[in-house]
Amino acid sequence: MGGRIIGQKRPLLPKQVWAIRARLKLAGNLRDLALLNVAIDSKLRGCDLVRLEVTDLVNGDPVGERVSVIQSKTKRPVQFELTENTRETVLVWVKSPEMFAGRFMFPSRFHDRPHISTRQYGRIVRDWVTAIGLEPSGYGTHSLRRTKAAEIYRKTGNLRAVQLLLGHTKVDSTVRYLGVELENALSIAERIDI
């Protein structure tokens, strides 16, 4: 067996997201800062995230607060919100010289590709988590999809809300996805007194 861990990748904790954001801001890396923020807010799979077009997020000067895209895996629409911080980073990124008249939110630096690939996105995420001292085998692009969903579930216990936000058709998928165990479900149920 190789050293690669197979299985679910962990979501990032808020302090880890903050640490990555701080490094990207210090480095003036506008694309990666927008990529990180949009990845967390959108909760999109990597294949859908890298294909986002500027017009999916930006209609005129204000960046949309709510966005709807069709997921490539399910062919169904999913809606997501963009926080104020994300909207600001997206606007700064799309107005930057690097993005001048670009079609895709996250263009490739290679001329033969219109946008970053999912593999390139994976390498970028690996670099981010390594830079803040995490073991890269435990994290991946799916960690970003899970980050906000896990935090919403942790704070609210609302599986249905997380199911809708992730675009899952079955709540069972959401339960497995979050790694919700019977023990967690029971402790949440114990706090609810009718």
C-alpha positions in Angstrom: 0.0 0.0 0.0 1.1 3.5 -0.8 1.0 6.5 1.6 -2.2 7.8 0.2 -5.2 7.8 2.5 -8.4 6.8 0.7 -11.8 7.9 2.1 -13.5 11.1 3.0 -11.4 14.2 3.3 -11.8 16.3 6.4 -13.6 19.7 6.3 -11.4 22.7 7.3 -12.0 24.3 10.6 -12.8 28.1 10.7 -9.3 28.9 12.1 -7.7 26.9 9.3 -9.7 28.8 6.6 -8.6 32.0 8.3 -5.0 31.0 8.2 -5.1 30.2 4.5 -7.0 33.4 3.8 -4.4 35.4 5.7 -1.5 33.8 3.7 -3.3 34.5 0.4 -4.0 38.1 1.3 -0.4 38.7 2.4 0.8 37.2 -0.9 -1.6 39.3 -2.9 -2.9 36.2 -4.6 -6.3 37.5 -5.8 -7.2 34.4 -7.9 -6.6 31.9 -5.1 -8.3 34.1 -2.5 -11.4 34.3 -4.8 -11.1 30.5 -5.4 -11.0 29.7 -1.7 -13.9 32.0 -0.8 -16.1 30.9 -3.7 -15.3 27.2 -3.0 -16.4 27.5 0.6 -19.5 29.5 0.0 -20.7 27.6 -3.0 -20.1 24.1 -1.6 -19.7 23.0 -5.3 -17.9 19.9 -6.4 -14.5 20.8 -7.9 -15.6 20.0 -11.5 -18.4 22.6 -11.2 -16.3 25.1 -9.3 -13.5 25.3 -12.0 -16.1 25.8 -14.7 -17.8 28.8 -13.2 -18.0 31.7 -15.6 -17.7 35.3 -14.6 -21.4 35.9 -15.6 -22.5 33.1 -13.2 -21.4 35.4 -10.3 -21.2 38.9 -11.6 -24.0 40.8 -13.2 -22.8 44.4 -13.5 -20.9 45.9 -10.5 -22.6 44.2 -7.6 -21.7 40.5 -7.4 -24.8 38.4 -6.9 -25.7 37.5 -3.3 -27.4 34.3 -4.5 -26.3 32.2 -7.4 -27.8 29.1 -9.1 -25.8 26.7 -11.2 -26.6 23.3 -12.8 -24.5 20.6 -11.2 -22.7 18.4 -13.8 -23.1 15.2 -11.7 -26.8 15.5 -11.0 -27.9 17.8 -13.9 -30.0 19.6 -11.2 -29.7 23.2 -10.2 -28.2 24.1 -6.8 -28.4 27.6 -5.2 -25.8 29.1 -3.0 -25.1 32.4 -1.2 -22.0 34.5 -1.5 -21.0 36.2 1.7 -20.0 39.9 1.7 -16.3 39.0 2.0 -16.6 36.6 -0.9 -18.4 39.2 -3.1 -15.7 41.7 -2.3 -12.8 39.3 -3.3 -14.7 38.2 -6.5 -15.1 41.8 -7.5 -11.5 42.7 -6.9 -10.4 39.6 -8.8 -12.6 40.2 -11.9 -11.5 43.8 -12.1 -7.8 42.8 -12.0 -5.7 43.1 -15.1 -5.2 39.3 -15.1 -8.9 38.8 -15.6 -9.5 41.5 -18.3 -12.4 40.3 -20.4 -12.0 36.7 -19.1 -14.9 34.3 -19.5 -14.1 31.9 -16.7 -13.7 32.9 -13.0 -10.6 30.8 -12.6 -8.7 30.9 -15.9 -5.8 28.6 -16.5 -2.4 30.1 -16.9 -1.9 27.6 -19.8 -3.1 28.9 -23.1 -4.5 25.6 -24.3 -7.0 25.5 -21.4 -9.8 28.0 -20.8 -10.0 27.4 -17.0 -8.0 25.6 -14.3 -8.4 21.8 -14.3 -9.8 19.8 -11.4 -6.2 18.4 -11.0 -4.7 21.8 -10.8 -7.4 22.8 -8.3 -6.4 19.8 -6.2 -2.7 20.8 -6.3 -3.7 24.4 -5.3 -5.6 23.0 -2.3 -2.8 20.7 -1.4 -0.4 23.7 -1.4 -2.8 25.7 0.8 -3.2 23.0 3.5 0.6 22.2 3.5 1.4 25.9 3.9 -0.6 26.0 7.2 1.0 22.8 8.5 -1.7 20.3 7.8 -1.1 16.8 6.5 -2.2 17.0 2.8 -3.3 13.4 2.6 -6.2 14.2 4.9 -7.5 17.1 2.8 -8.5 17.7 -0.7 -10.9 19.7 -2.9 -13.8 18.0 -1.3 -12.7 19.4 2.0 -13.7 22.8 0.8 -17.1 21.5 -0.4 -17.6 20.1 3.1 -16.3 23.0 5.2 -19.3 25.3 5.3 -21.8 22.4 5.2 -20.1 20.8 8.3 -20.1 24.1 10.1 -23.8 24.8 9.3 -24.6 21.3 10.6 -22.5 21.7 13.7 -24.2 25.0 14.6 -27.8 24.2 13.7 -28.1 20.4 13.6 -30.4 21.0 10.5 -29.7 18.1 8.1 -32.4 19.2 5.7 -30.8 22.7 5.3 -27.4 21.1 4.6 -29.1 18.6 2.1 -30.6 21.5 0.1 -27.3 23.5 0.2 -25.3 20.6 -1.1 -27.9 19.7 -3.7 -28.3 16.1 -2.4 -31.5 14.4 -3.5 -31.6 12.1 -0.5 -31.1 13.0 3.1 -29.3 9.6 3.5 -26.5 10.9 1.3 -26.2 14.0 3.5 -26.0 11.9 6.6 -23.2 9.8 5.1 -21.5 12.9 3.6 -21.3 14.7 7.0 -20.4 11.5 8.8 -23.4 12.0 11.1 -23.4 9.1 13.5 -26.4 7.8 15.5 -24.7 9.2 18.6 -24.7 12.7 17.1 -28.3 12.4 16.1 -29.3 11.3 19.5 -27.4 14.1 21.3 -29.2 16.6 19.1 -32.5 15.0 19.8 -31.9 15.1 23.5 -31.5 18.9 23.4 -34.9 19.3 21.8 -37.7 19.4 24.4 -41.2 19.5 23.1 
